[in-house]
Amino acid sequence: MQIHKEGKKIIPVAFFFLAVIDALIYFTLRDYLIFYFLMAGSLFLATLIVFFFRVPQREIEKNKQHILAPADGEIVEIFKVYEKEYFKDERLQVSIFMSVFNVHQNRAPVGGEVSYKHHKRGAYYPAFVKKSSEKNERCSTVFKMNNGTEVMARQIAGTVAQRIVTYKQPGDMVEQGQEYGFIRFGSRVDLFLPADADVHVKMHQKTVGGKTVIASLK
């Protein structure tokens, strides 16, 4: 299993603190039954941290008519909305909630040029609620296809996830399904699509980043 580069920064630090806590537990509680439960919990947490930063190897089937899922997770919203940050017109919003058990690598929904990127500070409401899209800390990235069609993917921080990483900058070229960012410890990604796009997913459907076809373009 490959570990994401963000994990290589976090895992050693997390393991150090877990080791310190485990040492305290050992020297103070080893004669009590609760010691075994706490050590089992520590082992579970260490495994979860490693599991969180996994990077699966996936074959991406590129298609210029398809908009691919930017993240693993669950569809929590599908509706039309007035997007006021960049497009300033009606868009189709499809939102994916990422739990701590999902892969947190974010992938480009379409191929093309990054035409816009903006990171905005904000609150940390639970990522599965609607107001998190407008109120929470977020980073909006617009991908412009060769035919001029633009799709926005907005990474949104949550109550636990308070670290958004976006690797691409305006002017960078990106291939469909290529990694462009990462969100630590559970959050969501909102897609803003052309209003006439044909949606292929349903509410509460599970998505696989770079694999699930969210919609097709007309």
C-alpha positions in Angstrom: 0.0 0.0 0.0 1.4 3.4 -1.0 1.3 6.2 1.6 0.5 9.7 0.4 3.1 12.4 0.8 0.9 14.3 3.3 0.9 11.2 5.5 4.7 11.0 5.5 4.6 14.4 7.3 1.8 13.5 9.8 2.3 9.8 10.6 5.7 10.1 12.3 4.4 12.9 14.5 1.2 11.1 15.3 3.1 7.9 16.2 5.4 9.9 18.5 2.6 11.2 20.5 0.9 7.9 20.6 4.1 6.3 21.9 4.3 8.9 24.7 0.7 8.3 25.6 1.2 4.5 25.5 4.2 4.8 27.8 2.2 6.8 30.3 -0.6 4.3 30.2 1.8 1.4 30.7 3.5 2.9 33.8 0.3 4.0 35.4 -2.4 1.5 34.5 -0.7 -1.7 33.5 -2.1 -3.5 36.6 -5.7 -2.7 35.7 -8.1 -4.2 33.1 -8.6 -0.8 31.4 -4.9 -0.9 30.3 -5.7 -3.6 27.7 -8.7 -1.6 26.3 -6.6 1.6 26.1 -3.8 -0.2 24.3 -6.2 -1.8 21.9 -7.7 1.6 21.2 -4.2 3.1 20.6 -3.4 0.3 18.1 -6.7 0.9 16.3 -6.0 4.7 16.1 -2.5 4.1 14.7 -3.9 1.7 12.1 -6.7 4.2 11.2 -4.1 7.0 10.7 -2.0 4.9 8.3 -5.2 3.8 6.5 -6.4 7.4 6.1 -3.3 8.3 4.1 -3.4 5.4 1.7 -3.2 6.0 -2.0 -4.9 3.4 -4.2 -3.6 2.7 -7.7 -6.4 3.4 -10.2 -6.7 3.2 -13.9 -8.5 6.4 -15.1 -10.8 6.0 -18.2 -10.6 9.5 -19.6 -13.6 10.8 -21.5 -14.1 14.5 -22.6 -17.8 14.2 -22.2 -17.7 12.8 -18.6 -17.2 14.6 -15.3 -15.5 12.2 -12.9 -15.8 12.2 -9.1 -13.1 14.3 -7.5 -13.2 12.3 -4.3 -14.2 9.0 -2.6 -17.3 9.4 -0.5 -21.1 9.8 -0.6 -23.4 12.0 -2.6 -25.1 14.3 -0.1 -26.5 17.1 -2.4 -27.7 17.4 -6.0 -29.5 20.7 -6.8 -29.3 23.9 -8.9 -27.8 26.9 -7.3 -26.6 30.4 -8.1 -22.8 30.2 -7.9 -21.7 33.7 -6.8 -18.0 33.3 -6.3 -16.8 32.8 -9.9 -19.4 31.9 -12.5 -22.1 34.3 -11.2 -24.8 32.2 -12.9 -26.9 29.1 -12.3 -24.9 25.9 -11.9 -25.7 22.3 -11.0 -24.1 21.5 -7.6 -23.2 17.9 -6.7 -21.6 17.5 -3.3 -19.6 14.5 -2.0 -19.1 14.0 1.7 -15.8 12.3 2.7 -15.7 10.4 6.0 -12.5 9.6 7.9 -12.6 6.1 6.3 -12.5 7.4 2.7 -9.4 8.0 0.6 -8.8 11.8 0.9 -6.9 12.4 -2.3 -8.7 14.8 -4.6 -8.7 14.3 -8.4 -9.5 16.6 -11.3 -13.0 16.0 -12.6 -12.1 17.1 -16.1 -8.8 17.7 -18.0 -7.6 21.1 -19.0 -6.1 24.3 -17.5 -6.6 25.6 -14.0 -8.2 29.0 -14.7 -9.0 30.0 -11.2 -8.0 29.2 -7.6 -9.1 30.9 -4.4 -8.6 29.8 -0.8 -10.9 31.4 1.7 -10.8 31.3 5.5 -14.0 30.4 7.3 -15.7 28.4 10.0 -15.6 24.6 10.7 -19.2 23.4 10.6 -19.7 19.7 10.1 -19.0 19.1 6.4 -22.2 17.2 5.7 -24.5 20.2 6.4 -25.4 22.5 3.6 -24.2 25.8 5.1 -20.6 24.4 5.2 -20.3 25.1 1.5 -20.6 28.8 2.1 -19.4 29.3 5.7 -16.5 26.9 6.1 -12.9 27.3 5.1 -12.6 26.3 1.5 -10.6 26.3 -1.7 -12.2 26.7 -5.1 -10.4 25.4 -8.2 -11.8 25.9 -11.7 -10.8 23.5 -14.5 -11.2 24.9 -18.1 -11.4 22.3 -20.8 -10.1 22.8 -24.3 -13.5 23.6 -25.6 -13.9 26.4 -23.0 -16.3 24.5 -20.6 -15.4 25.2 -17.0 -16.0 23.0 -14.0 -15.4 24.1 -10.4 -14.4 21.8 -7.6 -14.6 23.3 -4.1 -12.6 21.6 -1.3 -14.3 22.3 2.0 -12.9 21.9 5.5 -15.1 20.3 8.3 -15.1 20.1 12.0 -12.2 17.6 12.1 -10.7 18.4 8.7 -9.0 21.8 9.1 -6.2 21.4 6.5 -6.9 21.8 2.8 -4.0 21.3 0.4 -4.3 22.3 -3.3 -1.2 21.5 -5.5 -2.2 23.1 -8.7 -2.0 26.8 -9.5 -3.7 29.0 -12.2 -2.1 28.3 -15.6 -1.2 24.7 -14.7 -2.4 21.9 -17.0 -4.1 18.9 -15.4 -5.2 15.6 -16.8 -8.6 14.1 -16.0 -8.4 12.0 -12.9 -5.0 13.4 -11.9 -4.5 14.3 -8.2 -4.8 18.1 -7.6 -5.3 18.2 -3.8 -5.8 16.5 -0.5 -8.0 17.2 2.6 -6.9 15.8 6.0 -9.4 13.9 8.2 -12.8 14.0 6.7 -14.6 16.8 4.7 -16.4 17.4 1.4 -16.0 18.5 -2.2 -18.6 20.5 -4.1 -18.8 20.3 -7.8 -20.3 23.2 -9.8 -21.3 21.9 -13.3 -23.0 23.5 -16.3 -26.7 23.8 -15.6 -27.6 21.5 -18.5 -25.2 18.6 -17.6 -26.8 15.2 -17.3 -26.3 13.8 -13.8 -25.6 10.1 -13.5 -25.5 9.7 -9.7 -28.2 9.6 -7.0 -28.4 10.8 -3.4 -26.4 8.7 -1.0 -24.6 6.9 -3.8 -21.0 6.0 -3.0 -18.4 7.5 -5.3 -14.8 6.5 -6.2 -12.5 9.4 -7.1 -11.4 9.3 -10.7 -13.8 6.4 -11.5 -17.4 7.3 -10.8 -19.1 9.3 -13.6 -20.9 12.2 -11.9 -22.4 13.7 -15.0 -22.0 14.0 -18.8 -21.7 17.2 -20.8 -24.0 18.1 -23.6 
